Amino acid sequence: MVRDDEWIGIEVRLSARPEVVDAAAGGLLAIARRMRRPPAALAVVTATGASYRRPDGVVVVSLLDLGP
């Protein structure tokens, strides 16, 4: 759960190709570095593919894993 003073960064991409996910994660990490407070989480949501945590801490979540 995120408290009132916390934020999360989410980027949605249709492709789960590594280069697409890398670019999205890089953008999220760049934004996080510029913020006053660190994020509670950073996530890239993809249409398909596997869900996992990257070594840099960004979570990659497949939309298929979010559905019922």
mmCIF file of the N, C-alpha and C atoms, coordinates in Angstrom:
data_MODEL
# 
_entry.id   MODEL 
# 
loop_
_atom_site.group_PDB 
_atom_site.id 
_atom_site.type_symbol 
_atom_site.label_atom_id 
_atom_site.label_alt_id 
_atom_site.label_comp_id 
_atom_site.label_asym_id 
_atom_site.label_entity_id 
_atom_site.label_seq_id 
_atom_site.pdbx_PDB_ins_code 
_atom_site.Cartn_x 
_atom_site.Cartn_y 
_atom_site.Cartn_z 
_atom_site.occupancy 
_atom_site.B_iso_or_equiv 
_atom_site.pdbx_formal_charge 
_atom_site.auth_seq_id 
_atom_site.auth_comp_id 
_atom_site.auth_asym_id 
_atom_site.auth_atom_id 
_atom_site.pdbx_PDB_model_num 
ATOM 1   N N  . MET A 1 1  ? 0.840  -1.173  0.000   1.00 0.00 ? 1  MET A N  1 
ATOM 2   C CA . MET A 1 1  ? 0.000  0.000   0.000   1.00 0.00 ? 1  MET A CA 1 
ATOM 3   C C  . MET A 1 1  ? 0.890  1.244   0.000   1.00 0.00 ? 1  MET A C  1 
ATOM 4   N N  . VAL A 1 2  ? 0.493  2.237   -0.757  1.00 0.00 ? 2  VAL A N  1 
ATOM 5   C CA . VAL A 1 2  ? 1.253  3.478   -0.856  1.00 0.00 ? 2  VAL A CA 1 
ATOM 6   C C  . VAL A 1 2  ? 0.603  4.512   0.059   1.00 0.00 ? 2  VAL A C  1 
ATOM 7   N N  . ARG A 1 3  ? 1.405  5.126   0.907   1.00 0.00 ? 3  ARG A N  1 
ATOM 8   C CA . ARG A 1 3  ? 0.914  6.178   1.813   1.00 0.00 ? 3  ARG A CA 1 
ATOM 9   C C  . ARG A 1 3  ? 0.710  7.476   1.038   1.00 0.00 ? 3  ARG A C  1 
ATOM 10  N N  . ASP A 1 4  ? 0.099  8.460   1.690   1.00 0.00 ? 4  ASP A N  1 
ATOM 11  C CA . ASP A 1 4  ? -0.185 9.743   1.053   1.00 0.00 ? 4  ASP A CA 1 
ATOM 12  C C  . ASP A 1 4  ? 1.063  10.473  0.581   1.00 0.00 ? 4  ASP A C  1 
ATOM 13  N N  . ASP A 1 5  ? 2.191  10.264  1.246   1.00 0.00 ? 5  ASP A N  1 
ATOM 14  C CA . ASP A 1 5  ? 3.403  10.987  0.875   1.00 0.00 ? 5  ASP A CA 1 
ATOM 15  C C  . ASP A 1 5  ? 4.322  10.167  -0.031  1.00 0.00 ? 5  ASP A C  1 
ATOM 16  N N  . GLU A 1 6  ? 3.847  9.055   -0.556  1.00 0.00 ? 6  GLU A N  1 
ATOM 17  C CA . GLU A 1 6  ? 4.650  8.217   -1.439  1.00 0.00 ? 6  GLU A CA 1 
ATOM 18  C C  . GLU A 1 6  ? 4.105  8.268   -2.862  1.00 0.00 ? 6  GLU A C  1 
ATOM 19  N N  . TRP A 1 7  ? 4.949  7.902   -3.792  1.00 0.00 ? 7  TRP A N  1 
ATOM 20  C CA . TRP A 1 7  ? 4.530  7.837   -5.188  1.00 0.00 ? 7  TRP A CA 1 
ATOM 21  C C  . TRP A 1 7  ? 5.121  6.606   -5.846  1.00 0.00 ? 7  TRP A C  1 
ATOM 22  N N  . ILE A 1 8  ? 4.492  6.186   -6.926  1.00 0.00 ? 8  ILE A N  1 
ATOM 23  C CA . ILE A 1 8  ? 5.023  5.099   -7.747  1.00 0.00 ? 8  ILE A CA 1 
ATOM 24  C C  . ILE A 1 8  ? 5.055  5.574   -9.189  1.00 0.00 ? 8  ILE A C  1 
ATOM 25  N N  . GLY A 1 9  ? 5.996  5.043   -9.947  1.00 0.00 ? 9  GLY A N  1 
ATOM 26  C CA . GLY A 1 9  ? 6.091  5.351   -11.359 1.00 0.00 ? 9  GLY A CA 1 
ATOM 27  C C  . GLY A 1 9  ? 5.700  4.124   -12.170 1.00 0.00 ? 9  GLY A C  1 
ATOM 28  N N  . ILE A 1 10 ? 4.808  4.328   -13.131 1.00 0.00 ? 10 ILE A N  1 
ATOM 29  C CA . ILE A 1 10 ? 4.345  3.223   -13.975 1.00 0.00 ? 10 ILE A CA 1 
ATOM 30  C C  . ILE A 1 10 ? 4.401  3.669   -15.421 1.00 0.00 ? 10 ILE A C  1 
ATOM 31  N N  . GLU A 1 11 ? 4.965  2.825   -16.259 1.00 0.00 ? 11 GLU A N  1 
ATOM 32  C CA . GLU A 1 11 ? 4.948  3.068   -17.702 1.00 0.00 ? 11 GLU A CA 1 
ATOM 33  C C  . GLU A 1 11 ? 4.337  1.845   -18.362 1.00 0.00 ? 11 GLU A C  1 
ATOM 34  N N  . VAL A 1 12 ? 3.414  2.080   -19.297 1.00 0.00 ? 12 VAL A N  1 
ATOM 35  C CA . VAL A 1 12 ? 2.728  0.991   -19.992 1.00 0.00 ? 12 VAL A CA 1 
ATOM 36  C C  . VAL A 1 12 ? 3.278  0.888   -21.404 1.00 0.00 ? 12 VAL A C  1 
ATOM 37  N N  . ARG A 1 13 ? 3.671  -0.306  -21.791 1.00 0.00 ? 13 ARG A N  1 
ATOM 38  C CA . ARG A 1 13 ? 4.189  -0.583  -23.131 1.00 0.00 ? 13 ARG A CA 1 
ATOM 39  C C  . ARG A 1 13 ? 3.480  -1.801  -23.704 1.00 0.00 ? 13 ARG A C  1 
ATOM 40  N N  . LEU A 1 14 ? 3.171  -1.780  -24.973 1.00 0.00 ? 14 LEU A N  1 
ATOM 41  C CA . LEU A 1 14 ? 2.516  -2.928  -25.596 1.00 0.00 ? 14 LEU A CA 1 
ATOM 42  C C  . LEU A 1 14 ? 3.474  -4.085  -25.809 1.00 0.00 ? 14 LEU A C  1 
ATOM 43  N N  . SER A 1 15 ? 4.720  -3.781  -26.019 1.00 0.00 ? 15 SER A N  1 
ATOM 44  C CA . SER A 1 15 ? 5.713  -4.811  -26.304 1.00 0.00 ? 15 SER A CA 1 
ATOM 45  C C  . SER A 1 15 ? 6.493  -5.191  -25.052 1.00 0.00 ? 15 SER A C  1 
ATOM 46  N N  . ALA A 1 16 ? 6.849  -6.465  -24.968 1.00 0.00 ? 16 ALA A N  1 
ATOM 47  C CA . ALA A 1 16 ? 7.695  -6.948  -23.869 1.00 0.00 ? 16 ALA A CA 1 
ATOM 48  C C  . ALA A 1 16 ? 9.116  -7.215  -24.365 1.00 0.00 ? 16 ALA A C  1 
ATOM 49  N N  . ARG A 1 17 ? 9.440  -6.746  -25.586 1.00 0.00 ? 17 ARG A N  1 
ATOM 50  C CA . ARG A 1 17 ? 10.795 -6.941  -26.102 1.00 0.00 ? 17 ARG A CA 1 
ATOM 51  C C  . ARG A 1 17 ? 11.798 -6.287  -25.162 1.00 0.00 ? 17 ARG A C  1 
ATOM 52  N N  . PRO A 1 18 ? 12.928 -6.926  -24.945 1.00 0.00 ? 18 PRO A N  1 
ATOM 53  C CA . PRO A 1 18 ? 13.914 -6.398  -23.982 1.00 0.00 ? 18 PRO A CA 1 
ATOM 54  C C  . PRO A 1 18 ? 14.312 -4.950  -24.228 1.00 0.00 ? 18 PRO A C  1 
ATOM 55  N N  . GLU A 1 19 ? 14.496 -4.559  -25.474 1.00 0.00 ? 19 GLU A N  1 
ATOM 56  C CA . GLU A 1 19 ? 14.917 -3.186  -25.741 1.00 0.00 ? 19 GLU A CA 1 
ATOM 57  C C  . GLU A 1 19 ? 13.815 -2.181  -25.396 1.00 0.00 ? 19 GLU A C  1 
ATOM 58  N N  . VAL A 1 20 ? 12.571 -2.569  -25.544 1.00 0.00 ? 20 VAL A N  1 
ATOM 59  C CA . VAL A 1 20 ? 11.447 -1.699  -25.190 1.00 0.00 ? 20 VAL A CA 1 
ATOM 60  C C  . VAL A 1 20 ? 11.349 -1.563  -23.670 1.00 0.00 ? 20 VAL A C  1 
ATOM 61  N N  . VAL A 1 21 ? 11.453 -2.685  -22.970 1.00 0.00 ? 21 VAL A N  1 
ATOM 62  C CA . VAL A 1 21 ? 11.401 -2.667  -21.512 1.00 0.00 ? 21 VAL A CA 1 
ATOM 63  C C  . VAL A 1 21 ? 12.600 -1.912  -20.946 1.00 0.00 ? 21 VAL A C  1 
ATOM 64  N N  . ASP A 1 22 ? 13.782 -2.097  -21.533 1.00 0.00 ? 22 ASP A N  1 
ATOM 65  C CA . ASP A 1 22 ? 14.977 -1.379  -21.078 1.00 0.00 ? 22 ASP A CA 1 
ATOM 66  C C  . ASP A 1 22 ? 14.795 0.138   -21.201 1.00 0.00 ? 22 ASP A C  1 
ATOM 67  N N  . ALA A 1 23 ? 14.232 0.579   -22.319 1.00 0.00 ? 23 ALA A N  1 
ATOM 68  C CA . ALA A 1 23 ? 14.014 2.013   -22.523 1.00 0.00 ? 23 ALA A CA 1 
ATOM 69  C C  . ALA A 1 23 ? 13.000 2.558   -21.523 1.00 0.00 ? 23 ALA A C  1 
ATOM 70  N N  . ALA A 1 24 ? 11.933 1.821   -21.293 1.00 0.00 ? 24 ALA A N  1 
ATOM 71  C CA . ALA A 1 24 ? 10.908 2.261   -20.340 1.00 0.00 ? 24 ALA A CA 1 
ATOM 72  C C  . ALA A 1 24 ? 11.480 2.314   -18.925 1.00 0.00 ? 24 ALA A C  1 
ATOM 73  N N  . ALA A 1 25 ? 12.214 1.297   -18.536 1.00 0.00 ? 25 ALA A N  1 
ATOM 74  C CA . ALA A 1 25 ? 12.827 1.267   -17.203 1.00 0.00 ? 25 ALA A CA 1 
ATOM 75  C C  . ALA A 1 25 ? 13.836 2.404   -17.055 1.00 0.00 ? 25 ALA A C  1 
ATOM 76  N N  . GLY A 1 26 ? 14.606 2.654   -18.087 1.00 0.00 ? 26 GLY A N  1 
ATOM 77  C CA . GLY A 1 26 ? 15.573 3.751   -18.045 1.00 0.00 ? 26 GLY A CA 1 
ATOM 78  C C  . GLY A 1 26 ? 14.896 5.093   -17.847 1.00 0.00 ? 26 GLY A C  1 
ATOM 79  N N  . GLY A 1 27 ? 13.767 5.297   -18.512 1.00 0.00 ? 27 GLY A N  1 
ATOM 80  C CA . GLY A 1 27 ? 13.015 6.538   -18.341 1.00 0.00 ? 27 GLY A CA 1 
ATOM 81  C C  . GLY A 1 27 ? 12.474 6.689   -16.926 1.00 0.00 ? 27 GLY A C  1 
ATOM 82  N N  . LEU A 1 28 ? 11.953 5.601   -16.381 1.00 0.00 ? 28 LEU A N  1 
ATOM 83  C CA . LEU A 1 28 ? 11.440 5.637   -15.010 1.00 0.00 ? 28 LEU A CA 1 
ATOM 84  C C  . LEU A 1 28 ? 12.556 5.933   -14.011 1.00 0.00 ? 28 LEU A C  1 
ATOM 85  N N  . LEU A 1 29 ? 13.703 5.301   -14.190 1.00 0.00 ? 29 LEU A N  1 
ATOM 86  C CA . LEU A 1 29 ? 14.831 5.535   -13.289 1.00 0.00 ? 29 LEU A CA 1 
ATOM 87  C C  . LEU A 1 29 ? 15.333 6.975   -13.389 1.00 0.00 ? 29 LEU A C  1 
ATOM 88  N N  . ALA A 1 30 ? 15.312 7.548   -14.592 1.00 0.00 ? 30 ALA A N  1 
ATOM 89  C CA . ALA A 1 30 ? 15.737 8.934   -14.772 1.00 0.00 ? 30 ALA A CA 1 
ATOM 90  C C  . ALA A 1 30 ? 14.791 9.892   -14.054 1.00 0.00 ? 30 ALA A C  1 
ATOM 91  N N  . ILE A 1 31 ? 13.500 9.636   -14.153 1.00 0.00 ? 31 ILE A N  1 
ATOM 92  C CA . ILE A 1 31 ? 12.518 10.468  -13.452 1.00 0.00 ? 31 ILE A CA 1 
ATOM 93  C C  . ILE A 1 31 ? 12.706 10.327  -11.947 1.00 0.00 ? 31 ILE A C  1 
ATOM 94  N N  . ALA A 1 32 ? 12.902 9.107   -11.489 1.00 0.00 ? 32 ALA A N  1 
ATOM 95  C CA . ALA A 1 32 ? 13.055 8.859   -10.050 1.00 0.00 ? 32 ALA A CA 1 
ATOM 96  C C  . ALA A 1 32 ? 14.260 9.621   -9.489  1.00 0.00 ? 32 ALA A C  1 
ATOM 97  N N  . ARG A 1 33 ? 15.334 9.719   -10.258 1.00 0.00 ? 33 ARG A N  1 
ATOM 98  C CA . ARG A 1 33 ? 16.526 10.439  -9.798  1.00 0.00 ? 33 ARG A CA 1 
ATOM 99  C C  . ARG A 1 33 ? 16.266 11.934  -9.630  1.00 0.00 ? 33 ARG A C  1 
ATOM 100 N N  . ARG A 1 34 ? 15.298 12.463  -10.363 1.00 0.00 ? 34 ARG A N  1 
ATOM 101 C CA . ARG A 1 34 ? 15.019 13.894  -10.317 1.00 0.00 ? 34 ARG A CA 1 
ATOM 102 C C  . ARG A 1 34 ? 14.011 14.284  -9.244  1.00 0.00 ? 34 ARG A C  1 
ATOM 103 N N  . MET A 1 35 ? 13.343 13.323  -8.679  1.00 0.00 ? 35 MET A N  1 
ATOM 104 C CA . MET A 1 35 ? 12.305 13.601  -7.684  1.00 0.00 ? 35 MET A CA 1 
ATOM 105 C C  . MET A 1 35 ? 12.923 13.834  -6.306  1.00 0.00 ? 35 MET A C  1 
ATOM 106 N N  . ARG A 1 36 ? 12.216 14.574  -5.466  1.00 0.00 ? 36 ARG A N  1 
ATOM 107 C CA . ARG A 1 36 ? 12.696 14.843  -4.105  1.00 0.00 ? 36 ARG A CA 1 
ATOM 108 C C  . ARG A 1 36 ? 12.645 13.594  -3.243  1.00 0.00 ? 36 ARG A C  1 
ATOM 109 N N  . ARG A 1 37 ? 11.613 12.800  -3.414  1.00 0.00 ? 37 ARG A N  1 
ATOM 110 C CA . ARG A 1 37 ? 11.462 11.567  -2.635  1.00 0.00 ? 37 ARG A CA 1 
ATOM 111 C C  . ARG A 1 37 ? 11.639 10.375  -3.551  1.00 0.00 ? 37 ARG A C  1 
ATOM 112 N N  . PRO A 1 38 ? 12.249 9.324   -3.044  1.00 0.00 ? 38 PRO A N  1 
ATOM 113 C CA . PRO A 1 38 ? 12.367 8.119   -3.864  1.00 0.00 ? 38 PRO A CA 1 
ATOM 114 C C  . PRO A 1 38 ? 11.003 7.455   -4.037  1.00 0.00 ? 38 PRO A C  1 
ATOM 115 N N  . PRO A 1 39 ? 10.812 6.730   -5.122  1.00 0.00 ? 39 PRO A N  1 
ATOM 116 C CA . PRO A 1 39 ? 9.528  6.076   -5.351  1.00 0.00 ? 39 PRO A CA 1 
ATOM 117 C C  . PRO A 1 39 ? 9.338  4.865   -4.434  1.00 0.00 ? 39 PRO A C  1 
ATOM 118 N N  . ALA A 1 40 ? 8.084  4.561   -4.155  1.00 0.00 ? 40 ALA A N  1 
ATOM 119 C CA . ALA A 1 40 ? 7.763  3.325   -3.437  1.00 0.00 ? 40 ALA A CA 1 
ATOM 120 C C  . ALA A 1 40 ? 7.980  2.143   -4.365  1.00 0.00 ? 40 ALA A C  1 
ATOM 121 N N  . ALA A 1 41 ? 7.800  2.375   -5.682  1.00 0.00 ? 41 ALA A N  1 
ATOM 122 C CA . ALA A 1 41 ? 8.004  1.320   -6.681  1.00 0.00 ? 41 ALA A CA 1 
ATOM 123 C C  . ALA A 1 41 ? 8.081  1.954   -8.064  1.00 0.00 ? 41 ALA A C  1 
ATOM 124 N N  . LEU A 1 42 ? 8.741  1.254   -8.961  1.00 0.00 ? 42 LEU A N  1 
ATOM 125 C CA . LEU A 1 42 ? 8.762  1.606   -10.373 1.00 0.00 ? 42 LEU A CA 1 
ATOM 126 C C  . LEU A 1 42 ? 8.353  0.360   -11.142 1.00 0.00 ? 42 LEU A C  1 
ATOM 127 N N  . ALA A 1 43 ? 7.434  0.515   -12.101 1.00 0.00 ? 43 ALA A N  1 
ATOM 128 C CA . ALA A 1 43 ? 6.938  -0.658  -12.818 1.00 0.00 ? 43 ALA A CA 1 
ATOM 129 C C  . ALA A 1 43 ? 6.714  -0.352  -14.290 1.00 0.00 ? 43 ALA A C  1 
ATOM 130 N N  . VAL A 1 44 ? 7.022  -1.338  -15.110 1.00 0.00 ? 44 VAL A N  1 
ATOM 131 C CA . VAL A 1 44 ? 6.693  -1.309  -16.529 1.00 0.00 ? 44 VAL A CA 1 
ATOM 132 C C  . VAL A 1 44 ? 5.634  -2.378  -16.732 1.00 0.00 ? 44 VAL A C  1 
ATOM 133 N N  . VAL A 1 45 ? 4.464  -1.971  -17.223 1.00 0.00 ? 45 VAL A N  1 
ATOM 134 C CA . VAL A 1 45 ? 3.386  -2.916  -17.509 1.00 0.00 ? 45 VAL A CA 1 
ATOM 135 C C  . VAL A 1 45 ? 3.422  -3.221  -19.002 1.00 0.00 ? 45 VAL A C  1 
ATOM 136 N N  . THR A 1 46 ? 3.465  -4.513  -19.337 1.00 0.00 ? 46 THR A N  1 
ATOM 137 C CA . THR A 1 46 ? 3.503  -4.937  -20.736 1.00 0.00 ? 46 THR A CA 1 
ATOM 138 C C  . THR A 1 46 ? 2.230  -5.716  -21.072 1.00 0.00 ? 46 THR A C  1 
ATOM 139 N N  . ALA A 1 47 ? 1.940  -5.855  -22.353 1.00 0.00 ? 47 ALA A N  1 
ATOM 140 C CA . ALA A 1 47 ? 0.740  -6.583  -22.776 1.00 0.00 ? 47 ALA A CA 1 
ATOM 141 C C  . ALA A 1 47 ? 0.902  -8.091  -22.605 1.00 0.00 ? 47 ALA A C  1 
ATOM 142 N N  . THR A 1 48 ? 2.094  -8.577  -22.806 1.00 0.00 ? 48 THR A N  1 
ATOM 143 C CA . THR A 1 48 ? 2.347  -10.021 -22.717 1.00 0.00 ? 48 THR A CA 1 
ATOM 144 C C  . THR A 1 48 ? 3.713  -10.232 -22.079 1.00 0.00 ? 48 THR A C  1 
ATOM 145 N N  . GLY A 1 49 ? 4.113  -11.480 -22.002 1.00 0.00 ? 49 GLY A N  1 
ATOM 146 C CA . GLY A 1 49 ? 5.446  -11.786 -21.490 1.00 0.00 ? 49 GLY A CA 1 
ATOM 147 C C  . GLY A 1 49 ? 5.438  -12.150 -20.022 1.00 0.00 ? 49 GLY A C  1 
ATOM 148 N N  . ALA A 1 50 ? 6.620  -12.310 -19.491 1.00 0.00 ? 50 ALA A N  1 
ATOM 149 C CA . ALA A 1 50 ? 6.783  -12.724 -18.101 1.00 0.00 ? 50 ALA A CA 1 
ATOM 150 C C  . ALA A 1 50 ? 6.758  -11.517 -17.170 1.00 0.00 ? 50 ALA A C  1 
ATOM 151 N N  . SER A 1 51 ? 6.404  -11.764 -15.909 1.00 0.00 ? 51 SER A N  1 
ATOM 152 C CA . SER A 1 51 ? 6.489  -10.751 -14.857 1.00 0.00 ? 51 SER A CA 1 
ATOM 153 C C  . SER A 1 51 ? 7.718  -11.069 -14.011 1.00 0.00 ? 51 SER A C  1 
ATOM 154 N N  . TYR A 1 52 ? 8.503  -10.026 -13.703 1.00 0.00 ? 52 TYR A N  1 
ATOM 155 C CA . TYR A 1 52 ? 9.742  -10.254 -12.961 1.00 0.00 ? 52 TYR A CA 1 
ATOM 156 C C  . TYR A 1 52 ? 10.265 -8.935  -12.416 1.00 0.00 ? 52 TYR A C  1 
ATOM 157 N N  . ARG A 1 53 ? 11.217 -9.004  -11.503 1.00 0.00 ? 53 ARG A N  1 
ATOM 158 C CA . ARG A 1 53 ? 11.909 -7.818  -10.993 1.00 0.00 ? 53 ARG A CA 1 
ATOM 159 C C  . ARG A 1 53 ? 13.287 -7.761  -11.640 1.00 0.00 ? 53 ARG A C  1 
ATOM 160 N N  . ARG A 1 54 ? 13.590 -6.639  -12.237 1.00 0.00 ? 54 ARG A N  1 
ATOM 161 C CA . ARG A 1 54 ? 14.884 -6.441  -12.880 1.00 0.00 ? 54 ARG A CA 1 
ATOM 162 C C  . ARG A 1 54 ? 15.959 -6.181  -11.822 1.00 0.00 ? 54 ARG A C  1 
ATOM 163 N N  . PRO A 1 55 ? 17.231 -6.388  -12.166 1.00 0.00 ? 55 PRO A N  1 
ATOM 164 C CA . PRO A 1 55 ? 18.322 -6.111  -11.217 1.00 0.00 ? 55 PRO A CA 1 
ATOM 165 C C  . PRO A 1 55 ? 18.356 -4.661  -10.722 1.00 0.00 ? 55 PRO A C  1 
ATOM 166 N N  . ASP A 1 56 ? 17.841 -3.718  -11.526 1.00 0.00 ? 56 ASP A N  1 
ATOM 167 C CA . ASP A 1 56 ? 17.824 -2.312  -11.108 1.00 0.00 ? 56 ASP A CA 1 
ATOM 168 C C  . ASP A 1 56 ? 16.625 -1.982  -10.208 1.00 0.00 ? 56 ASP A C  1 
ATOM 169 N N  . GLY A 1 57 ? 15.789 -2.984  -9.911  1.00 0.00 ? 57 GLY A N  1 
ATOM 170 C CA . GLY A 1 57 ? 14.660 -2.795  -9.008  1.00 0.00 ? 57 GLY A CA 1 
ATOM 171 C C  . GLY A 1 57 ? 13.335 -2.502  -9.686  1.00 0.00 ? 57 GLY A C  1 
ATOM 172 N N  . VAL A 1 58 ? 13.350 -2.222  -10.980 1.00 0.00 ? 58 VAL A N  1 
ATOM 173 C CA . VAL A 1 58 ? 12.107 -1.959  -11.704 1.00 0.00 ? 58 VAL A CA 1 
ATOM 174 C C  . VAL A 1 58 ? 11.366 -3.284  -11.895 1.00 0.00 ? 58 VAL A C  1 
ATOM 175 N N  . VAL A 1 59 ? 10.065 -3.260  -11.582 1.00 0.00 ? 59 VAL A N  1 
ATOM 176 C CA . VAL A 1 59 ? 9.237  -4.449  -11.726 1.00 0.00 ? 59 VAL A CA 1 
ATOM 177 C C  . VAL A 1 59 ? 8.608  -4.436  -13.110 1.00 0.00 ? 59 VAL A C  1 
ATOM 178 N N  . VAL A 1 60 ? 8.673  -5.555  -13.810 1.00 0.00 ? 60 VAL A N  1 
ATOM 179 C CA . VAL A 1 60 ? 8.018  -5.716  -15.105 1.00 0.00 ? 60 VAL A CA 1 
ATOM 180 C C  . VAL A 1 60 ? 6.817  -6.617  -14.866 1.00 0.00 ? 60 VAL A C  1 
ATOM 181 N N  . VAL A 1 61 ? 5.632  -6.123  -15.220 1.00 0.00 ? 61 VAL A N  1 
ATOM 182 C CA . VAL A 1 61 ? 4.397  -6.857  -14.950 1.00 0.00 ? 61 VAL A CA 1 
ATOM 183 C C  . VAL A 1 61 ? 3.633  -7.044  -16.253 1.00 0.00 ? 61 VAL A C  1 
ATOM 184 N N  . SER A 1 62 ? 3.308  -8.297  -16.545 1.00 0.00 ? 62 SER A N  1 
ATOM 185 C CA . SER A 1 62 ? 2.489  -8.601  -17.705 1.00 0.00 ? 62 SER A CA 1 
ATOM 186 C C  . SER A 1 62 ? 1.028  -8.308  -17.381 1.00 0.00 ? 62 SER A C  1 
ATOM 187 N N  . LEU A 1 63 ? 0.345  -7.659  -18.294 1.00 0.00 ? 63 LEU A N  1 
ATOM 188 C CA . LEU A 1 63 ? -1.079 -7.390  -18.124 1.00 0.00 ? 63 LEU A CA 1 
ATOM 189 C C  . LEU A 1 63 ? -1.859 -8.684  -17.905 1.00 0.00 ? 63 LEU A C  1 
ATOM 190 N N  . LEU A 1 64 ? -1.371 -9.763  -18.492 1.00 0.00 ? 64 LEU A N  1 
ATOM 191 C CA . LEU A 1 64 ? -2.026 -11.066 -18.312 1.00 0.00 ? 64 LEU A CA 1 
ATOM 192 C C  . LEU A 1 64 ? -2.004 -11.515 -16.850 1.00 0.00 ? 64 LEU A C  1 
ATOM 193 N N  . ASP A 1 65 ? -0.989 -11.113 -16.102 1.00 0.00 ? 65 ASP A N  1 
ATOM 194 C CA . ASP A 1 65 ? -0.907 -11.480 -14.678 1.00 0.00 ? 65 ASP A CA 1 
ATOM 195 C C  . ASP A 1 65 ? -1.781 -10.585 -13.804 1.00 0.00 ? 65 ASP A C  1 
ATOM 196 N N  . LEU A 1 66 ? -2.259 -9.467  -14.324 1.00 0.00 ? 66 LEU A N  1 
ATOM 197 C CA . LEU A 1 66 ? -3.104 -8.564  -13.556 1.00 0.00 ? 66 LEU A CA 1 
ATOM 198 C C  . LEU A 1 66 ? -4.587 -8.897  -13.694 1.00 0.00 ? 66 LEU A C  1 
ATOM 199 N N  . GLY A 1 67 ? -4.939 -9.635  -14.742 1.00 0.00 ? 67 GLY A N  1 
ATOM 200 C CA . GLY A 1 67 ? -6.338 -9.942  -15.010 1.00 0.00 ? 67 GLY A CA 1 
ATOM 201 C C  . GLY A 1 67 ? -6.894 -11.012 -14.107 1.00 0.00 ? 67 GLY A C  1 
ATOM 202 N N  . PRO A 1 68 ? -8.222 -11.204 -14.173 1.00 0.00 ? 68 PRO A N  1 
ATOM 203 C CA . PRO A 1 68 ? -8.863 -12.218 -13.320 1.00 0.00 ? 68 PRO A CA 1 
ATOM 204 C C  . PRO A 1 68 ? -8.474 -13.645 -13.700 1.00 0.00 ? 68 PRO A C  1 
# 
